């Protein structure tokens, strides 16, 4: 649980679960914290990633890095045949998707799996 506070122009964040205090001195720091918080909320949720070559990957979001590479667990690959219909999924397992090949990322609620 996080609590935010202000004192003399300085923002501080109390993380009650980890018993830590983070001091933020600018809005950029606050924006970074908000981004990290969003990423933490998305951990172990199902993602649907469309790639530049037309493939679609659906798996559990495990981590990312500063280059926008994404690691998915329990991942399946979906291809479209020449008729535009989706073929049977191919189970891949644990995959690393290079950020430069990602067209879009969505939370996927069509499958109810978790990687815990």
DSSP file (Angstrom, degrees, kcal/mol; ACC not computed):
  #  RESIDUE AA STRUCTURE BP1 BP2  ACC     N-H-->O    O-->H-N    N-H-->O    O-->H-N    TCO  KAPPA ALPHA  PHI   PSI    X-CA   Y-CA   Z-CA
    1    1 A X              0   0    0      0, 0.0    15,-3.2     0, 0.0    16,-0.4   0.000 360.0 360.0 360.0 132.1    0.0    0.0    0.0
    2    2 A X  E     -A   15   0A   0     13,-0.2     2,-0.4    14,-0.1    13,-0.2  -0.822 360.0-170.1-106.7 143.9    1.4    3.4   -1.0
    3    3 A X  E     -A   14   0A   0     11,-1.7    11,-3.0    -2,-0.4     2,-0.3  -1.000  10.8-152.2-129.4 133.3    0.7    6.7    0.7
    4    4 A X  E     +A   13   0A   0     -2,-0.4     2,-0.3     9,-0.2     9,-0.2  -0.804  19.0 170.7-104.1 146.2    1.8   10.0   -0.9
    5    5 A X  E     -A   12   0A   0      7,-2.1     7,-2.3    -2,-0.3     2,-0.4  -0.964  20.9-141.2-147.9 164.6    2.7   13.2    1.0
    6    6 A X  E     +A   11   0A   0     -2,-0.3     2,-0.3     5,-0.2     5,-0.2  -0.968  17.1 171.4-128.6 143.4    4.1   16.6    0.5
    7    7 A X  E >  S-A   10   0A   0      3,-2.0     3,-1.5    -2,-0.4    -2,-0.0  -0.823  73.6 -24.4-153.4 114.4    6.5   18.7    2.7
    8    8 A X  T 3  S-     0   0    0     -2,-0.3     3,-0.1     1,-0.3    -2,-0.0   0.878 126.3 -46.7  52.8  46.0    8.1   21.9    1.6
    9    9 A X  T 3  S+     0   0    0      1,-0.2     2,-0.4     0, 0.0    -1,-0.3   0.460 114.6 113.4  82.1   0.9    7.9   21.1   -2.1
   10   10 A X  E <   -A    7   0A   0     -3,-1.5    -3,-2.0     2,-0.0     2,-0.4  -0.902  55.5-146.9-109.1 134.4    9.2   17.6   -1.8
   11   11 A X  E     -AB   6  24A   0     13,-2.1    13,-3.7    -2,-0.4     2,-0.4  -0.822  16.1-172.0 -98.2 135.3    7.0   14.6   -2.5
   12   12 A X  E     -AB   5  23A   0     -7,-2.3    -7,-2.1    -2,-0.4     2,-0.5  -0.972  11.1-151.9-128.7 147.9    7.5   11.4   -0.6
   13   13 A X  E     -AB   4  22A   0      9,-2.8     9,-2.5    -2,-0.4     2,-0.6  -0.969   5.5-154.7-119.1 125.1    6.0    8.0   -1.1
   14   14 A X  E     -AB   3  21A   0    -11,-3.0   -11,-1.7    -2,-0.5     2,-0.9  -0.896   2.9-159.7 -99.7 119.9    5.5    5.5    1.8
   15   15 A X  E  >> -AB   2  20A   0      5,-2.7     5,-1.5    -2,-0.6     4,-1.1  -0.859   7.2-172.4 -98.4 102.4    5.4    1.9    0.8
   16   16 A X  T  45S+     0   0    0    -15,-3.2    -1,-0.2    -2,-0.9   -14,-0.1   0.827  79.1  53.8 -68.5 -33.2    3.7    0.2    3.7
   17   17 A X  T  45S+     0   0    0    -16,-0.4    -1,-0.2     1,-0.2   -15,-0.1   0.837 120.9  30.3 -73.3 -31.4    4.3   -3.4    2.5
   18   18 A X  T  45S-     0   0    0     -3,-0.2    -1,-0.2   -17,-0.2    -2,-0.2   0.424 102.2-127.5-105.8  -0.3    8.0   -3.0    2.1
   19   19 A X  T  <5 +     0   0    0     -4,-1.1     2,-0.3     1,-0.2    -3,-0.2   0.913  62.6 135.0  54.1  49.0    8.5   -0.4    4.9
   20   20 A X  E   < -B   15   0A   0     -5,-1.5    -5,-2.7     2,-0.0     2,-0.4  -0.879  46.7-147.2-124.7 158.0   10.4    2.0    2.6
   21   21 A X  E     -B   14   0A   0     -2,-0.3     2,-0.5    -7,-0.2    -7,-0.2  -0.995   9.6-162.9-124.1 129.4   10.2    5.7    1.9
   22   22 A X  E     -B   13   0A   0     -9,-2.5    -9,-2.8    -2,-0.4     2,-0.5  -0.959   8.0-152.2-112.6 126.3   10.9    7.2   -1.6
   23   23 A X  E     -B   12   0A   0     -2,-0.5     2,-0.4   -11,-0.2   -11,-0.2  -0.869  10.3-166.8-101.2 126.3   11.7   10.9   -1.9
   24   24 A X  E     -B   11   0A   0    -13,-3.7   -13,-2.1    -2,-0.5     3,-0.1  -0.944  12.8-178.3-115.6 130.9   10.8   12.5   -5.2
   25   25 A X        +     0   0    0     -2,-0.4     2,-0.3   -15,-0.2    -1,-0.1   0.471  65.7  28.0-108.6  -2.2   12.1   16.0   -6.1
   26   26 A X  S  > S-     0   0    0    -15,-0.1     4,-1.4     1,-0.1     3,-0.2  -0.965  79.2-106.8-151.0 167.8   10.5   16.5   -9.4
   27   27 A X  H  > S+     0   0    0     -2,-0.3     4,-2.6     1,-0.2     5,-0.2   0.815 115.2  62.5 -67.1 -29.2    7.5   15.6  -11.6
   28   28 A X  H  > S+     0   0    0      1,-0.2     4,-2.3     2,-0.2    -1,-0.2   0.915 102.7  49.7 -61.9 -41.9    9.6   13.4  -13.8
   29   29 A X  H  > S+     0   0    0     -3,-0.2     4,-2.1     1,-0.2    -1,-0.2   0.907 110.9  49.9 -60.6 -41.9   10.4   11.2  -10.7
   30   30 A X  H  X S+     0   0    0     -4,-1.4     4,-2.2     1,-0.2    -2,-0.2   0.895 109.4  50.9 -65.2 -40.9    6.7   11.0  -10.0
   31   31 A X  H  X S+     0   0    0     -4,-2.6     4,-2.1     1,-0.2    -1,-0.2   0.899 109.5  51.0 -62.7 -40.8    5.8   10.1  -13.6
   32   32 A X  H  X S+     0   0    0     -4,-2.3     4,-2.4     2,-0.2    -2,-0.2   0.903 109.1  50.9 -63.1 -40.8    8.5    7.3  -13.4
   33   33 A X  H  X S+     0   0    0     -4,-2.1     4,-2.5     1,-0.2    -1,-0.2   0.918 108.7  51.1 -62.8 -42.8    6.9    6.0  -10.2
   34   34 A X  H  X S+     0   0    0     -4,-2.2     4,-2.1     1,-0.2    -1,-0.2   0.889 110.1  50.1 -62.5 -38.5    3.5    5.9  -11.8
   35   35 A X  H  X S+     0   0    0     -4,-2.1     4,-2.3     2,-0.2    -2,-0.2   0.907 111.0  48.5 -64.9 -42.3    4.9    4.0  -14.8
   36   36 A X  H  X S+     0   0    0     -4,-2.4     4,-2.3     1,-0.2    -2,-0.2   0.889 109.6  52.9 -64.3 -38.9    6.5    1.4  -12.5
   37   37 A X  H  X S+     0   0    0     -4,-2.5     4,-1.8     2,-0.2    -2,-0.2   0.907 108.7  49.8 -63.4 -41.6    3.3    1.1  -10.5
   38   38 A X  H  X S+     0   0    0     -4,-2.1     4,-1.6     2,-0.2    -2,-0.2   0.929 109.9  50.6 -61.9 -45.3    1.4    0.4  -13.7
   39   39 A X  H  X S+     0   0    0     -4,-2.3     4,-0.8     1,-0.2    -2,-0.2   0.905 108.5  52.1 -60.2 -41.6    3.9   -2.3  -14.8
   40   40 A X  H >< S+     0   0    0     -4,-2.3     3,-0.6     1,-0.2    -1,-0.2   0.878 107.2  53.0 -63.1 -37.0    3.7   -3.9  -11.4
   41   41 A X  H 3< S+     0   0    0     -4,-1.8    -1,-0.2     1,-0.2    -2,-0.2   0.831 107.4  52.6 -66.3 -31.1   -0.1   -4.1  -11.7
   42   42 A X  H >< S+     0   0    0     -4,-1.6     3,-1.8    -3,-0.2    19,-0.3   0.616  80.9 118.4 -82.2 -12.1    0.2   -5.8  -15.1
   43   43 A X  T << S+     0   0    0     -4,-0.8    19,-0.2    -3,-0.6     3,-0.1  -0.286  83.3  10.4 -57.0 138.4    2.5   -8.5  -13.8
   44   44 A X  T 3  S+     0   0    0     17,-2.7    71,-0.3     1,-0.3     2,-0.3   0.644 100.6 124.8  65.2  18.7    1.0  -12.0  -14.2
   45   45 A X  S <  S-     0   0    0     -3,-1.8    16,-2.9    16,-0.3     2,-0.4  -0.758  70.1 -98.9-102.3 155.8   -1.8  -10.7  -16.4
   46   46 A X  E     -C   60   0B   0     62,-0.3    62,-3.0    -2,-0.3     2,-0.3  -0.586  40.7-166.3 -77.3 128.5   -2.6  -12.0  -19.9
   47   47 A X  E     -CD  59 107B   0     12,-3.4    12,-1.9    -2,-0.4     2,-0.5  -0.874  14.4-152.8-114.3 147.8   -1.2   -9.9  -22.7
   48   48 A X  E     -CD  58 106B   0     58,-3.0    58,-2.1    -2,-0.3     2,-0.5  -0.982  18.2-170.7-118.3 116.5   -1.9  -10.1  -26.4
   49   49 A X  E     -CD  57 105B   0      8,-3.2     8,-2.8    -2,-0.5     2,-0.4  -0.936  10.4-156.4-115.2 124.0    1.0   -8.9  -28.6
   50   50 A X  E     -CD  56 104B   0     54,-2.3    53,-3.2    -2,-0.5    54,-1.3  -0.837  18.0-152.6 -95.4 134.5    0.7   -8.2  -32.3
   51   51 A X  E >   - D   0 102B   0      4,-2.6     3,-1.9    -2,-0.4    51,-0.2  -0.635  26.8-108.0-108.3 164.9    4.0   -8.4  -34.1
   52   52 A X  T 3  S+     0   0    0     49,-2.0    50,-0.1     1,-0.3    -1,-0.1   0.756 116.9  56.2 -62.5 -26.5    5.3   -6.8  -37.3
   53   53 A X  T 3  S-     0   0    0     48,-0.2    -1,-0.3     2,-0.1    48,-0.0   0.354 122.3-101.5 -90.3   7.4    5.1  -10.1  -39.3
   54   54 A X  S <  S+     0   0    0     -3,-1.9    -2,-0.1     1,-0.3    26,-0.1   0.277  78.1 133.6  96.3 -11.2    1.4  -10.6  -38.5
   55   55 A X        -     0   0    0     24,-0.1    -4,-2.6    -5,-0.1     2,-0.4  -0.381  43.7-148.2 -71.4 152.9    1.8  -13.2  -35.7
   56   56 A X  E     -CE  50  78B   0     22,-2.0    22,-3.0    -6,-0.2     2,-0.4  -0.992   9.2-163.4-122.7 128.7   -0.2  -12.7  -32.5
   57   57 A X  E     -CE  49  77B   0     -8,-2.8    -8,-3.2    -2,-0.4     2,-0.5  -0.934   3.8-171.3-112.7 133.0    1.3  -14.0  -29.2
   58   58 A X  E     +CE  48  76B   0     18,-2.4    18,-2.3    -2,-0.4     2,-0.3  -0.988  30.0 119.2-124.9 123.5   -0.9  -14.5  -26.1
   59   59 A X  E     -C   47   0B   0    -12,-1.9   -12,-3.4    -2,-0.5     2,-0.5  -0.948  63.4 -66.2-165.5-178.0    0.8  -15.2  -22.8
   60   60 A X  E     -CE  46  73B   0     13,-3.0    13,-2.6    -2,-0.3     2,-0.4  -0.730  48.9-122.1 -89.3 124.7    1.3  -14.1  -19.2
   61   61 A X  E     + E   0  72B   0    -16,-2.9   -17,-2.7    -2,-0.5   -16,-0.3  -0.512  40.9 162.0 -69.5 121.0    3.3  -10.8  -18.8
   62   62 A X  E     -     0   0B   0      9,-2.7     2,-0.3     1,-0.4    -1,-0.2   0.769  56.2 -29.2-110.1 -41.4    6.4  -11.5  -16.7
   63   63 A X  E     - E   0  71B   0      8,-1.2     8,-2.7   -20,-0.0    -1,-0.4  -0.991  44.2-160.1-167.9 169.8    8.8   -8.6  -17.4
   64   64 A X  E     - E   0  70B   0     -2,-0.3     2,-0.2     6,-0.2     6,-0.2  -0.899  12.1-146.2-146.2 173.3   10.1   -5.9  -19.7
   65   65 A X    >   -     0   0    0      4,-1.1     3,-1.8    -2,-0.3    -2,-0.0  -0.766  41.1 -84.5-136.3-176.0   13.2   -3.8  -20.0
   66   66 A X  T 3  S+     0   0    0      1,-0.3     0, 0.0    -2,-0.2     0, 0.0   0.687 124.4  59.3 -69.1 -17.1   14.1   -0.3  -21.2
   67   67 A X  T 3  S-     0   0    0      2,-0.1    -1,-0.3    33,-0.0    32,-0.2   0.316 117.2-112.0 -90.2   7.9   14.3   -1.5  -24.9
   68   68 A X    <   +     0   0    0     -3,-1.8     2,-0.2     1,-0.3    -2,-0.1   0.654  64.0 154.2  68.0  19.1   10.6   -2.5  -24.7
   69   69 A X        -     0   0    0     29,-0.1    -4,-1.1    30,-0.1     2,-0.4  -0.566  29.2-153.7 -70.3 143.3   11.5   -6.2  -24.9
   70   70 A X  E     -EF  64  97B   0     27,-2.4    27,-3.5    -2,-0.2     2,-0.5  -0.961  10.9-151.4-125.7 138.4    8.8   -8.3  -23.3
   71   71 A X  E     -EF  63  96B   0     -8,-2.7    -9,-2.7    -2,-0.4    -8,-1.2  -0.948  16.1-172.0-109.4 126.5    8.9  -11.7  -21.7
   72   72 A X  E     -EF  61  95B   0     23,-2.1    23,-2.7    -2,-0.5     3,-0.3  -0.928   7.8-152.9-115.5 140.0    5.7  -13.8  -21.8
   73   73 A X  E    S+E   60   0B   0    -13,-2.6   -13,-3.0    -2,-0.4    21,-0.2  -0.769  77.3  17.3-106.7 158.1    5.1  -17.1  -20.0
   74   74 A X  E    S+     0   0B   0     -2,-0.3     2,-0.2   -15,-0.2    -1,-0.2   0.895  92.4 178.9  50.1  46.1    2.8  -19.9  -21.0
   75   75 A X  E     - F   0  93B   0     18,-2.9    17,-2.9    -3,-0.3    18,-1.9  -0.533  21.7-166.2 -88.7 143.2    2.7  -18.3  -24.5
   76   76 A X  E     -EF  58  91B   0    -18,-2.3   -18,-2.4    15,-0.2     2,-0.4  -0.963  13.6-139.0-124.1 145.8    0.8  -19.4  -27.6
   77   77 A X  E     -EF  57  90B   0     13,-3.0    13,-2.4    -2,-0.4     2,-0.5  -0.883  12.3-161.7-107.5 133.9    1.3  -18.2  -31.1
   78   78 A X  E     -E   56   0B   0    -22,-3.0   -22,-2.0    -2,-0.4     2,-0.3  -0.969   8.4-173.2-118.2 125.3   -1.6  -17.5  -33.5
   79   79 A X        -     0   0    0     -2,-0.5     8,-2.9     9,-0.3     2,-0.5  -0.829  18.6-134.1-113.3 153.3   -1.1  -17.3  -37.2
   80   80 A X  B     -G   86   0C   0     -2,-0.3     6,-0.2     6,-0.2     5,-0.0  -0.916  21.2-140.0-105.1 134.3   -3.6  -16.4  -39.9
   81   81 A X    >   -     0   0    0      4,-2.8     3,-1.9    -2,-0.5    -1,-0.0  -0.161  39.5 -83.8 -81.1-176.1   -3.7  -18.5  -43.0
   82   82 A X  T 3  S+     0   0    0      1,-0.3    -1,-0.1     2,-0.1    -2,-0.0   0.724 129.2  58.1 -64.3 -21.6   -4.1  -17.2  -46.6
   83   83 A X  T 3  S-     0   0    0      2,-0.1    -1,-0.3     1,-0.0     3,-0.1   0.510 117.7-111.3 -84.5  -4.7   -7.9  -17.0  -46.2
   84   84 A X  S <  S+     0   0    0     -3,-1.9     2,-0.3     1,-0.3    -2,-0.1   0.484  75.7 132.3  87.5   3.6   -7.5  -14.7  -43.2
   85   85 A X        -     0   0    0      1,-0.1    -4,-2.8    -5,-0.0     2,-0.4  -0.631  62.6-110.5 -88.8 148.2   -8.7  -17.3  -40.7
   86   86 A X  B     -G   80   0C   0     -2,-0.3    -6,-0.2    -6,-0.2     3,-0.1  -0.626  32.0-142.6 -79.7 129.3   -6.8  -18.0  -37.5
   87   87 A X        -     0   0    0     -8,-2.9    -8,-0.1    -2,-0.4     3,-0.1  -0.252  39.1 -68.6 -80.0 173.8   -5.1  -21.4  -37.4
   88   88 A X        -     0   0    0      1,-0.1    -9,-0.3   -10,-0.1    -1,-0.2  -0.357  64.0-101.5 -59.4 142.0   -4.8  -23.6  -34.3
   89   89 A X        -     0   0    0    -11,-0.1     2,-0.5    -3,-0.1   -11,-0.2  -0.343  25.9-139.3 -69.1 149.6   -2.5  -22.0  -31.7
   90   90 A X  E     -F   77   0B   0    -13,-2.4   -13,-3.0    -3,-0.1     2,-0.4  -0.951  18.5-129.9-108.4 124.0    1.1  -23.3  -31.4
   91   91 A X  E     +F   76   0B   0     -2,-0.5   -15,-0.2   -15,-0.2   -16,-0.0  -0.611  33.6 167.3 -78.5 124.5    2.3  -23.6  -27.8
   92   92 A X  E     -     0   0B   0    -17,-2.9     2,-0.5    -2,-0.4   -16,-0.2   0.716  21.9-158.3-107.3 -30.2    5.6  -21.8  -27.3
   93   93 A X  E     +F   75   0B   0    -18,-1.9   -18,-2.9   -20,-0.1     2,-0.5  -0.759  65.1  15.4  87.5-126.7    6.0  -21.6  -23.5
   94   94 A X  E    S+     0   0B   0     -2,-0.5     2,-0.3   -21,-0.2   -21,-0.2  -0.745  77.8 173.3 -88.8 124.6    8.4  -18.9  -22.3
   95   95 A X  E     -F   72   0B   0    -23,-2.7   -23,-2.1    -2,-0.5     2,-0.5  -0.939  29.7-145.7-132.9 153.6    9.3  -16.4  -25.0
   96   96 A X  E     -F   71   0B   0     -2,-0.3     2,-0.6   -25,-0.2   -25,-0.2  -0.986  17.8-158.9-115.3 121.4   11.1  -13.1  -25.3
   97   97 A X  E     -F   70   0B   0    -27,-3.5   -27,-2.4    -2,-0.5     2,-0.1  -0.891  19.1-127.1-103.2 116.7    9.6  -10.7  -27.8
   98   98 A X    >   -     0   0    0     -2,-0.6     3,-1.8   -29,-0.2     4,-0.3  -0.404  14.5-132.1 -63.0 134.8   12.0   -8.0  -29.1
   99   99 A X  G >  S+     0   0    0      1,-0.3     3,-1.4   -32,-0.2    -1,-0.1   0.809 103.2  63.4 -58.1 -32.5   10.5   -4.5  -28.7
  100  100 A X  G 3  S+     0   0    0      1,-0.3    -1,-0.3   -33,-0.1    -2,-0.1   0.667 102.5  51.0 -69.5 -14.3   11.3   -3.5  -32.2
  101  101 A X  G <  S+     0   0    0     -3,-1.8   -49,-2.0   -50,-0.1     2,-0.5   0.383  85.9 105.1-100.9   2.2    8.9   -6.2  -33.5
  102  102 A X  E <   +D   51   0B   0     -3,-1.4   -51,-0.2    -4,-0.3     3,-0.1  -0.736  36.3 172.3 -90.3 125.9    5.9   -5.2  -31.4
  103  103 A X  E     -     0   0B   0    -53,-3.2     2,-0.3    -2,-0.5   -52,-0.2   0.839  69.8  -6.6 -93.4 -46.2    3.1   -3.4  -33.2
  104  104 A X  E     -D   50   0B   0    -54,-1.3   -54,-2.3     2,-0.0     2,-0.4  -0.995  54.0-155.0-151.0 154.4    0.6   -3.4  -30.3
  105  105 A X  E     +D   49   0B   0     -2,-0.3     2,-0.3   -56,-0.2   -56,-0.2  -0.998  19.1 172.3-130.6 133.6    0.1   -4.7  -26.8
  106  106 A X  E     -D   48   0B   0    -58,-2.1   -58,-3.0    -2,-0.4     2,-0.4  -0.967  39.7-107.0-135.8 153.2   -3.3   -5.3  -25.1
  107  107 A X  E     -D   47   0B   0     -2,-0.3     2,-0.6   -60,-0.2   -60,-0.3  -0.701  40.2-143.6 -73.2 131.5   -4.5   -6.9  -22.0
  108  108 A X        +     0   0    0    -62,-3.0   -62,-0.3    -2,-0.4     3,-0.1  -0.884  29.8 169.3-106.2 119.5   -6.1  -10.1  -23.1
  109  109 A X        +     0   0    0     -2,-0.6    -1,-0.1     1,-0.1   -62,-0.0   0.234  59.0  89.8-110.2  13.7   -9.2  -11.2  -21.2
  110  110 A X  S    S+     0   0    0      1,-0.1     2,-0.4   -64,-0.0    -1,-0.1   0.784  89.0  47.0 -79.4 -26.5  -10.3  -14.1  -23.6
  111  111 A X  S    S-     0   0    0     -3,-0.1     2,-0.8     2,-0.1   -65,-0.2  -0.949  71.7-150.4-117.0 136.7   -8.2  -16.7  -21.7
  112  112 A X        +     0   0    0     -2,-0.4     2,-0.3     2,-0.0    -3,-0.1  -0.629  47.8 129.5-105.7  72.2   -8.3  -17.0  -17.9
  113  113 A X        -     0   0    0     -2,-0.8     2,-0.3   -54,-0.0   -67,-0.1  -0.871  34.3-165.4-119.4 157.4   -4.8  -18.3  -17.1
  114  114 A X        -     0   0    0     -2,-0.3     2,-0.5   -69,-0.1   -69,-0.1  -0.976  19.4-142.0-140.0 157.0   -2.3  -17.2  -14.6
  115  115 A X              0   0    0     -2,-0.3   -71,-0.1   -71,-0.3   -70,-0.1  -0.582 360.0 360.0-117.5  65.4    1.4  -17.8  -14.1
  116  116 A X              0   0    0     -2,-0.5    -1,-0.2   -72,-0.1   -72,-0.0   0.392 360.0 360.0-121.6 360.0    1.7  -18.0  -10.4
